[in-house]
Amino acid sequence: MTKSGLIEKVAERTPHISKKDTEVVVNTIFDAMTDALKKGERIEIRGFGSFQVKIREAREGRNPKTGAEVQIPAKKTPFFKVGKELKEMVDDGSDSPTAGEGGARA
């Protein structure tokens, strides 16, 4: 699902709010989440999951083409940890493309 798809879904469920206002609300939520992560704050949405920023230490890597060593600087990376309820809902989805697959192949 894309951001515009999310806006469409929210607009369908809230017919009393214009689509333009729905877009403002969705953008405001994402902006607030981005600002919180920039400040190093943790975001927790019960039943969905949590977002936080993890610091990846500087390390040595290799250029895959030449094999030469490359210094990779430290950086901050957003990290999402799925909540228990969401994990269970996704796992219970019987209409998933992998449902019924598995086991030995002929």
N, C-alpha and C positions, 0 to 999 in steps of 0.2 A: 504494500500500500504506500502511495506517495502522500506528501503533505496535502496536495490538492484533493486527493481521494479522501483523506481524513476530514478535510473541510466539508466536502460533499456529504459524508456520512453524518457529521455533526449537524449540518444544515437540515438534513432529512429528519433527524430526531428532534429538532427544535424549530418547527415551522413558524413560530411566533417571533423568531429572530431572523433578520435579513441575512442573506449569504455573505454580504460585505461585513456585517458585524461579527458573524461567525468567524470569518477569516481574521479579523482583528483579535478576537479572543484566542484563537489557536496560536497566532503569531506572538501574542503577549505571553502565553504560557511557555512557549519555546524560548522566548527571549529571557524570561525570568529563570528558567532552568539553566540556560547558557550562562547568565550572569552569576548564578549561584555556583556553578562549577568553576568559573573563572576565579571566584573568590576562595576556592578550595572547600566549599561547603558540600555536604553530602545531601542527596535528595532521596527520600524514601516515599514510595507510593505503595501503600498497603495493598496486598493482593496482586501487585504487578511486579515490583522489583525496586532496586535501588541503583542510583548512579553515584559515582564518586570519581575523583581524579587520583590516578596512581602515578607515581614518579618512576620512570624507567631510568636506571643509572646509566652513566656513560659506559661504553664498552667498546671492545675491539671487534670489528667484523671483517668480512672479506668481500672484495669485489668479485661477483660470480663469473664475470667475463675473464678477468686477468688473474684472479687469485691473490691480488695484492691486498695487504692489510689496510683497513680503513678505520679511522676513529669515528665512532658514532657518539654524538653528544647526548647528555642527559636530556630528557624531555618529559613533559606531563602528558598523560594519555587518559581520556575519559574511559571509564570502565562501567559496565552494566552487569549486575548480578540479578538473575531472574528470581522472582518470588515463588514461594511454594505453591500458592494457589494457581498462578499462571502456568507453572510447570505441569501441574496436575491436569489443568484444563487442556493444555496442548497435547499432553500424553494420552488423554482419554479420547481425543478427536478421532473417531472411527473413519472419517472421510479423508484422512491424510493419505498422500500418495504411497507411503510405505506401509500402510496398514495391510496386514495379511501377507506381506512379503517376509522373507527370512527363511531360515532353515536351509536344507540342502538343495542345491540346484541340480537339475538333470543334465 
